[in-house]
């Protein structure tokens, strides 16, 4: 007994036979050009436009801090035999926490300064740099800036360089929001 055989399937049509120019072989869509997502991906096919920092991160959450004249703060530090350093740490950390909603705040900064004195310069430079980064700007200071404080203290001028850089960066940040008022207390 013989089994009826079905005819063989027809050969595939030539690649360009009767297909629109937009489609690929056999009715499938052509692959996307290099650098573009595949069809149906739902993603953007062009790079995102530049978004202003305030639109990306939102407006500042709290009040703007005060500008502190660098020379006057250094003079007060010497006249008070270092006590003004604790006042400075409290004021700056408290302003940054009120402004951004993040950070250690004034009281914890003073406690850290009393117990672990060498950590606070690194912490202050870090928080000032983070405020710039949240605005989408390049931070002028970072925790590495505090290396001027320690081990820079062994060349005697290191802490001055650290303080000038960090305080000037903080003042410039506040001035970027239009602050012109200075304060010492």
N, C-alpha and C positions, 0 to 999 in steps of 0.2 A: 504494500500500500504506500502510496506516495502522499506526502503532506503537501497541501497547496502552499506555494511560496508567494509571499507578497512581493510586489515590485520594489526595487531598491529606492531609497529616498532620493528626491531630486537633488542635484548638486546645488551648493549655495550660489546665490547670484554674485556677479562680480562686485567688488567693493563700491564702485561709483554708480551702479545701475539703479536709476530711478529714486535716488534719495536726495532730500533737500541738502543744501550745502552746510547747514548748521548741525546736522546730525552726523554721528560717527558711523562706523560700519554696522550694518544690520539694524539700523534704527536707533542705536544707542547714542547718547549725547557724547560729543568729543571731550577728551580730558581738558580740564581748565589749564590756562597758561601757567607757567611756573610762578610761584609766589602768591597765587590766589587760592582761596579755600575751594573745596569741591562743591558742585551744585547741591543745593539743599542743606548746606552746612548752616546757614542762618547767620554766619559771621559777616563782618565787614569785608568788602573787597578792596577797600582803600585804607591807608593808614588813618588813625584817629587824628582829628585836628588838634592843634595845641589848645589845651584847656587852661585857663588862668588858675593860678594856685588857689585863690579864694573859692573858686567854683569846685575845685577838686577836693579840697580839704575842709571847706566851709569857712565862714567868718570866725574870727576869734571869739571865744566863748565869754571872756571876762574883761575886766578893765585893763587899760594899758598901764604899764609900770612907769616909774619915775626915772629920769636921767640923773646919774650920779657922776659929778666931776671927778675924774680919775686922780688928779693931783690932790684935791681936797680930801678924798677918802684916804689916800696914802698918808697925808699929814695927820689926819685924825687917828689913824692906826698907830703912828709913832707917838703922838701926844698922849694917847690913852694906854700906851704900853701893850697894845695888841687887843684890848677889849673891844675896840670898834670893829674888829674882824668878825666877832660874833654877831654884832648888830647888822653888819653888812650881809652876812650869810642869811640871817633871819629875813631881812627885808627883801633881798633879791629872790630867794627861794619862795617866799610867800607870794610875791607878785607874779612870779612865773606860774605857780600853781593856780592862782586865781585867774590868770589870763588863759591858760591852756586846759585847766582841769586835770592836769597830769603833773607828776613830780612828787618830791618828798615833802614840800611845804617848809615853812619857817622853823617850827618847833623841832621837827625831826632833823633838819639841817644843823641846828645848833647842837643837838644831842650828839650827832655824828661828829661835829667839829670838836666837841669836848672829849669824847671817848676815842675816836679814831681821826685825829687831826689831819693826817696826810691824805685821807680819802676825799675830804670835802672839795679841794681844788679840782680833782678829777670829776666829781659829781657836778659841780657848778659848770665847768666847761662842757660837759656832756649835755646838761639840760639846756644851756644856751644854744648849742649846736642843734639840738632836737627841735627847738622852736623854729629855727631857720628851715630845717628839713620839712617840717609840717607845712610850711608855706611854699614848698617846692623850690627853695633856694639852696645854693651850695653853702653848707655851714662854714663860717670863718674860723670856728674853734671846735675842738673835739676833745675827748678825754686825753688824747695824745698831747694836746697843748699843755696839759698839767705836768708833763715831764719837765717843763721849765721850772716848776715849783719843786718837785722832787724827782730826780736827784739834782736838779738845777740849783738847789740851795747851796750846794758845795762850791759853786762859782760865785756866790753871793748876789749876783744880779738876776739870777734865774727867776726867783719869785716875783720880782718887779716886772720882768718881761711877761710872765704868765698873767699877772693881774692887769697889766695895761692891755694886753690882747683880749682877755675875756671881758673886762669891763667896757672896753670900747665896742666890742661886738654886741654886748647887751644894750648899750646906749644907742648904737646904730639901729638895732632891732626896734626899740621903742620909737626912735625918730622916724622909722619907716611907717609908723602908724600916725605920724603927725604930732608926736609928743615934743613939746619944747620946754616944758617946765622942769626945773631941776630941784632936787631936794637933798637934804642931808640927814633928816630924821625920819 
